[in-house]
Amino acid sequence: MDESLGPESDPNDTHIRKRRNFDPSIINEGIVAGQRIAKISVITLIGIGIAELLVGHISGSVVATADGIDSMSDAMISFIVLLGLRIAQRPPDTKFHFGYHKVETLAAMLAAIGMIVIGSIILYHSYESFIHPKDINHPLITMIVLAIASAISLYRAFQMRVIANKYQILSLKTDAKNSIKDGSASVIGFFSILVATQFGILQADAIGGMIIAGYIFSVAYISLKQSSLILVDAWHSPKMTELIKKIIEEKFGYDQIGIRSVLLRSAGMITQAEVHVEVDGNKQLKDIELLSVEIQSAIRSEIPTMERISVIPHSFSERPETRMARLFRNRIRNKKQLADSGQKY
């Protein structure tokens, strides 16, 4: 998976801190850019799919037909991603108090499920063709169409991946991987037909279709896993947790505040945090509120994608010298854990 602030990411401090100058409006900018490239993707894939289905029908090539079906399904997936991005842009309302950001993740999951269905259909027809192979008509035209389709798909896919990585849009990352898969499938189809016609191995056409189906399943599995983890609020980035603790410790020190826990969740392109801190129980409410605001500002200045930060204060439950010793031991243990995993603190 590409580096992101999501559940399976593990960005280092430098990567996150470089983003401190990003304006929070970068989220909306990313959604708009994602919608634009998704529109282009839908139109392009429909055109490629129609061309491949026509040439597959004329030539009788299973792999060309499979690639055409794959392209049309990819167009449908791009449309789902586009729809998800449009809904994710809506502000919070009385029904969705935390906004619609997770709709983008749901769109990624639906896209992955669609890929599994299409892959199953392609695998079935490829198996039938493998058992009963047929001659391929007009192989040169078929290979030319597949070569052009591959070039267009790969070019568009890499454009999409740049935008997806820049703005950390999971559904667009899924679509980009799917588009790279589509371009690679056309390359496989090209060589399958070349082998079938030049070397007389007619089953190569069906084998190419099976490879395409397998490729679809692999991309769908990764996307389904990532989106599912986000939807159930899984988080697997201990480095992010340690970074937040470090930001608070550097600004406030051990003597003023203690950190009980940092709970994180991903919601589309944004991250939400719940920070439990220990403070002096003798402090006035206004001082605790001010401290909470300062903690939120410190974290958001370093991690601008952290849209919602909840700071929950707790009164110190132990003597200062005992608490200092515990915090010191925790810090040493965290450093050791990061060192053992090969990560830089």
C-alpha positions in Angstrom: 0.0 0.0 0.0 1.1 3.5 -0.7 2.1 5.7 2.2 -0.9 7.4 3.8 -2.3 8.3 7.1 -4.7 5.4 7.0 -4.9 2.2 8.9 -2.0 0.3 7.2 0.3 3.3 6.8 3.4 4.0 8.8 4.7 7.4 7.8 7.9 8.8 9.4 8.1 12.1 11.2 9.7 13.9 8.3 7.0 12.9 5.8 4.2 14.1 8.1 6.0 17.3 9.2 6.6 18.3 5.6 2.9 18.7 5.3 2.6 21.2 8.1 2.2 24.1 5.6 -0.8 22.5 3.9 -4.0 24.5 4.3 -7.0 22.4 5.6 -8.8 23.3 2.4 -6.4 20.8 0.8 -9.1 18.2 1.5 -11.7 19.9 -0.7 -9.0 20.6 -3.3 -8.2 16.8 -3.4 -11.9 15.9 -3.7 -12.3 18.3 -6.7 -9.1 17.0 -8.4 -10.3 13.4 -7.7 -13.7 14.1 -9.3 -12.0 15.6 -12.4 -9.7 12.7 -13.1 -12.6 10.2 -12.3 -14.7 11.8 -15.0 -12.0 11.5 -17.5 -11.5 7.9 -16.4 -15.2 7.0 -17.0 -15.2 8.5 -20.5 -11.9 7.0 -21.5 -12.7 3.5 -20.3 -16.1 3.4 -22.0 -14.4 4.3 -25.3 -11.6 1.7 -24.8 -14.2 -0.9 -23.7 -16.4 -0.5 -26.7 -13.4 -0.7 -29.1 -12.1 -3.9 -27.4 -15.5 -5.6 -27.3 -16.0 -4.8 -31.0 -12.6 -6.2 -32.0 -13.1 -9.2 -29.7 -16.4 -10.0 -31.5 -14.9 -9.6 -34.9 -11.7 -11.6 -34.1 -13.3 -14.1 -31.8 -10.6 -13.5 -29.3 -11.5 -14.3 -25.7 -8.7 -12.2 -24.2 -9.8 -9.1 -26.2 -13.4 -9.6 -25.2 -12.3 -10.2 -21.5 -10.2 -7.0 -21.7 -13.2 -5.1 -23.1 -15.5 -6.4 -20.3 -12.8 -5.4 -17.8 -12.6 -1.9 -19.3 -16.3 -1.4 -19.1 -16.4 -2.7 -15.5 -13.5 -0.3 -14.7 -15.7 2.5 -16.1 -18.4 1.5 -13.7 -16.0 1.4 -10.8 -14.7 4.9 -11.8 -18.3 6.1 -11.8 -18.8 4.7 -8.3 -15.6 6.4 -7.1 -16.8 9.7 -8.7 -20.2 9.4 -7.0 -18.5 8.6 -3.7 -16.2 11.7 -3.9 -19.2 13.9 -4.7 -21.1 12.6 -1.6 -18.0 12.9 0.6 -17.8 16.6 -0.1 -21.1 17.3 1.6 -20.9 19.0 5.0 -22.1 17.4 8.3 -25.9 17.5 8.8 -28.5 16.4 11.4 -28.2 12.7 10.2 -24.4 12.4 9.6 -22.9 14.5 12.4 -19.3 13.6 11.5 -19.8 14.3 7.8 -19.7 12.0 4.7 -16.0 11.3 4.5 -16.4 7.6 4.9 -18.6 7.4 1.9 -15.4 7.6 -0.2 -14.1 4.5 1.6 -17.4 2.7 1.1 -17.1 3.6 -2.6 -13.7 1.9 -2.6 -15.2 -1.2 -1.1 -18.1 -1.3 -3.6 -15.5 -0.9 -6.4 -13.6 -3.9 -5.1 -16.7 -6.1 -4.9 -17.5 -5.1 -8.5 -14.1 -6.2 -9.6 -14.5 -9.6 -8.0 -17.8 -10.2 -9.9 -16.3 -9.1 -13.2 -13.2 -11.3 -12.6 -15.4 -14.3 -11.9 -17.2 -13.8 -15.2 -14.0 -13.4 -17.2 -12.5 -16.5 -15.5 -15.5 -18.6 -16.4 -15.5 -17.6 -20.1 -11.7 -18.0 -20.3 -12.0 -21.6 -19.0 -14.7 -22.4 -21.6 -12.4 -21.1 -24.3 -9.4 -23.1 -22.9 -11.5 -26.3 -23.2 -12.8 -25.4 -26.7 -10.2 -23.1 -28.3 -11.0 -21.2 -31.5 -9.0 -19.5 -34.3 -8.5 -15.8 -34.0 -9.5 -13.6 -37.0 -7.7 -10.3 -37.8 -5.0 -10.8 -35.2 -3.0 -7.7 -36.4 -5.9 -5.3 -35.9 -6.7 -6.9 -32.5 -3.1 -6.5 -31.3 -3.0 -2.8 -32.5 -6.2 -2.0 -30.6 -4.9 -3.7 -27.4 -1.6 -1.9 -27.7 -3.3 1.5 -28.0 -5.7 0.6 -25.2 -2.8 -0.3 -23.0 -0.9 3.0 -23.6 -4.0 5.1 -22.9 -5.0 3.2 -19.8 -1.5 3.2 -18.2 -1.0 7.0 -18.9 -4.3 7.8 -17.3 -3.7 5.4 -14.4 -0.4 7.1 -13.5 -2.0 10.5 -13.6 -4.7 9.2 -11.3 -2.2 7.7 -8.9 -0.3 11.0 -8.6 -3.5 12.7 -7.5 -4.5 9.9 -5.2 -1.2 9.8 -3.4 -1.0 13.6 -3.1 -4.4 13.9 -1.5 -4.5 10.4 0.2 -7.8 9.4 -1.5 -8.3 5.7 -0.9 -11.1 5.2 -3.5 -9.0 7.0 -6.1 -6.0 4.8 -5.2 -8.2 1.8 -5.8 -9.3 3.1 -9.1 -5.6 3.9 -10.1 -4.5 0.4 -9.2 -7.5 -0.9 -11.2 -6.5 1.2 -14.2 -2.9 0.0 -14.0 -4.3 -3.5 -14.0 -6.4 -2.6 -17.0 -3.4 -1.4 -19.0 -1.4 -4.4 -17.9 -4.2 -6.7 -19.0 -4.1 -5.2 -22.5 -0.4 -6.0 -22.6 -1.1 -9.5 -21.5 -3.8 -9.7 -24.2 -1.4 -8.5 -26.8 1.2 -11.2 -26.1 -1.5 -13.9 -25.7 -2.8 -13.2 -29.2 0.8 -13.0 -30.5 1.6 -16.5 -29.1 -1.7 -17.9 -30.2 -1.4 -16.8 -33.9 2.4 -17.0 -34.4 3.1 -20.2 -32.6 -0.3 -21.9 -33.1 -1.0 -22.3 -29.3 -4.6 -21.4 -29.4 -5.1 -21.9 -25.7 -2.8 -18.9 -25.1 -5.8 -16.7 -25.8 -7.8 -18.3 -23.0 -4.8 -18.3 -20.7 -4.4 -14.6 -21.1 -8.0 -14.2 -20.0 -7.4 -16.3 -16.9 -4.3 -14.2 -16.1 -6.4 -11.0 -16.4 -9.0 -12.5 -14.0 -6.3 -13.4 -11.5 -4.9 -9.9 -11.7 -8.4 -8.5 -11.0 -8.8 -10.7 -8.0 -5.4 -9.6 -6.5 -6.2 -5.9 -6.9 -9.7 -6.4 -5.5 -8.4 -8.3 -2.4 -6.0 -5.5 -1.5 -8.6 -2.8 -2.0 -11.3 -4.7 -0.1 -8.9 -5.3 2.9 -7.9 -1.6 3.1 -11.4 -0.2 2.9 -12.8 -2.8 5.3 -10.3 -1.9 7.9 -11.1 1.7 7.7 -14.8 1.1 7.9 -14.4 -0.8 11.1 -12.1 1.8 12.6 -9.0 -0.3 12.5 -5.7 1.6 12.9 -2.2 0.0 12.3 0.2 3.0 12.5 1.9 3.0 15.9 4.3 5.7 14.5 1.5 8.2 14.2 0.4 7.5 17.8 4.0 8.0 19.0 4.3 11.2 16.9 1.3 12.7 18.6 2.6 11.9 22.0 6.0 13.4 21.0 4.3 16.6 19.8 2.5 17.0 23.1 5.6 16.2 25.2 7.8 18.6 23.3 5.4 21.5 23.8 4.1 20.9 27.3 6.7 18.7 29.0 6.2 16.0 31.6 5.7 18.3 34.5 2.6 20.0 33.1 0.7 17.1 31.5 0.7 13.3 31.2 -0.6 11.2 28.3 -2.8 8.3 29.1 -3.7 7.2 25.6 -4.1 8.3 22.0 -6.9 6.8 20.0 -7.0 7.2 16.2 -9.4 6.5 13.4 -9.5 7.1 9.7 -12.4 8.6 7.9 -11.8 8.9 4.2 -9.0 11.4 3.6 -9.0 12.7 7.1 -7.9 11.4 10.5 -9.7 11.8 13.8 -8.0 11.6 17.2 -9.1 11.2 20.8 -6.3 12.2 23.2 -6.7 11.3 26.9 -4.4 13.5 29.1 -3.7 13.8 32.8 -3.7 17.3 34.3 -3.6 18.9 37.7 -7.0 18.4 39.3 -6.6 21.8 41.0 -6.6 23.7 37.7 -9.6 25.9 36.9 -11.9 24.8 34.1 -10.9 27.7 31.9 -7.3 26.8 32.2 -8.1 23.2 31.2 -10.1 24.4 28.2 -7.2 26.6 27.1 -4.8 23.7 27.5 -7.1 21.5 25.4 -7.2 24.1 22.6 -3.4 24.5 22.7 -3.0 20.7 22.4 -5.4 20.6 19.4 -3.5 23.4 17.7 -0.1 21.8 18.3 -1.2 18.5 16.8 -3.0 20.1 13.8 0.0 22.3 13.0 2.0 19.1 12.5 -0.7 16.9 11.0 -3.2 19.0 9.0 -5.2 16.0 7.9 -6.3 15.6 11.5 -9.7 17.2 11.1 -11.2 16.4 14.5 -9.2 16.2 17.7 -10.9 15.5 21.0 -8.9 16.1 24.2 -10.3 14.4 27.3 -8.7 15.6 30.5 -8.2 13.4 33.6 -7.1 14.3 37.1 -3.7 13.0 38.2 -4.2 9.7 40.0 -0.7 9.3 41.5 2.0 11.4 43.2 4.1 13.6 40.9 7.3 11.6 41.5 5.6 8.3 40.8 4.0 9.7 37.6 7.3 11.1 36.4 9.0 7.7 36.8 6.1 5.9 35.0 6.2 8.4 32.1 10.0 8.0 31.8 9.7 4.2 31.7 7.0 4.5 29.0 9.2 6.8 26.9 12.1 4.4 27.1 9.9 1.4 26.3 8.4 3.3 23.2 11.9 4.1 22.0 13.0 0.5 22.3 9.9 -0.8 20.5 10.5 1.6 17.6 14.2 0.7 17.5 13.3 -3.0 17.4 10.9 -2.5 14.5 13.5 -0.5 12.5 11.6 2.8 12.7 13.1 6.2 13.5 11.7 7.9 16.5 
